[in-house]
């Protein structure tokens, strides 16, 4: 986990010096960190970007208390798990990390609304697409079973064509991260979810 230290320390410093109280925390990997229009896209929800590049769901669990130490959000939006699978983790392992993160969030904040964004399809990770789909399946089922304020945000289905292949129009030149159109799609899907939630 040591390779995340500098970014985590930066987030800790930002948390100490924040000039406003965020209501919505966006947490997770580089798909969150690189969302440069996030503050404008979700301005009514007073967002804060707590993404750190390359992070895994395991790292999100590991650093949760440190990163959220100065924050008291009314809701949390999460994107992570992609990199765990890319590093060779199995879907069942990623699912356990998800369960651990749920426990940490509930222990600190109780039953606040939380939104888990489905792991995205990408051309770069097409070789593990079945693992991605199965991980999404496990987490979506768990969220349905929990029957509380957790929500599964299915962006996956909108990012594939009728043959189940990732739509390149939503991916950056590296065929892994989102481009401007990809973030616009995520924004619209999330805003639709948030407008029907208790956020």
Secondary structure in CASP SS format (residue, H / E / C, confidence):
PFRMAT SS
TARGET T0000
AUTHOR 0000-0000-0000
METHOD secondary structure of the structure
MODEL  1
X C 1.00
X H 1.00
X H 1.00
X H 1.00
X H 1.00
X H 1.00
X H 1.00
X H 1.00
X H 1.00
X H 1.00
X H 1.00
X H 1.00
X H 1.00
X H 1.00
X H 1.00
X H 1.00
X H 1.00
X C 1.00
X C 1.00
X C 1.00
X C 1.00
X C 1.00
X C 1.00
X E 1.00
X E 1.00
X E 1.00
X E 1.00
X E 1.00
X C 1.00
X H 1.00
X H 1.00
X H 1.00
X H 1.00
X C 1.00
X C 1.00
X C 1.00
X C 1.00
X H 1.00
X H 1.00
X H 1.00
X H 1.00
X C 1.00
X H 1.00
X H 1.00
X H 1.00
X C 1.00
X E 1.00
X E 1.00
X E 1.00
X E 1.00
X E 1.00
X C 1.00
X C 1.00
X C 1.00
X C 1.00
X C 1.00
X H 1.00
X H 1.00
X H 1.00
X H 1.00
X H 1.00
X H 1.00
X C 1.00
X H 1.00
X H 1.00
X H 1.00
X H 1.00
X C 1.00
X C 1.00
X C 1.00
X C 1.00
X C 1.00
X C 1.00
X C 1.00
X E 1.00
X E 1.00
X E 1.00
X E 1.00
X E 1.00
X C 1.00
X C 1.00
X H 1.00
X H 1.00
X H 1.00
X H 1.00
X H 1.00
X C 1.00
X C 1.00
X C 1.00
X C 1.00
X H 1.00
X H 1.00
X H 1.00
X H 1.00
X H 1.00
X H 1.00
X H 1.00
X H 1.00
X H 1.00
X H 1.00
X H 1.00
X H 1.00
X H 1.00
X H 1.00
X H 1.00
X H 1.00
X H 1.00
X H 1.00
X H 1.00
X C 1.00
X C 1.00
X C 1.00
X E 1.00
X E 1.00
X E 1.00
X E 1.00
X E 1.00
X C 1.00
X C 1.00
X C 1.00
X C 1.00
X C 1.00
X C 1.00
X C 1.00
X C 1.00
X H 1.00
X H 1.00
X H 1.00
X H 1.00
X H 1.00
X H 1.00
X H 1.00
X H 1.00
X H 1.00
X H 1.00
X H 1.00
X H 1.00
X H 1.00
X H 1.00
X H 1.00
X H 1.00
X H 1.00
X H 1.00
X H 1.00
X H 1.00
X H 1.00
X C 1.00
X C 1.00
X C 1.00
X E 1.00
X E 1.00
X E 1.00
X E 1.00
X C 1.00
X C 1.00
X H 1.00
X H 1.00
X H 1.00
X H 1.00
X E 1.00
X C 1.00
X C 1.00
X C 1.00
X C 1.00
X C 1.00
X E 1.00
X C 1.00
X H 1.00
X H 1.00
X H 1.00
X E 1.00
X C 1.00
X C 1.00
X C 1.00
X C 1.00
X C 1.00
X C 1.00
X E 1.00
X C 1.00
X H 1.00
X H 1.00
X H 1.00
X H 1.00
X H 1.00
X H 1.00
X H 1.00
X H 1.00
X H 1.00
X H 1.00
X H 1.00
X H 1.00
X H 1.00
X H 1.00
X H 1.00
X H 1.00
X C 1.00
X C 1.00
X C 1.00
X C 1.00
END
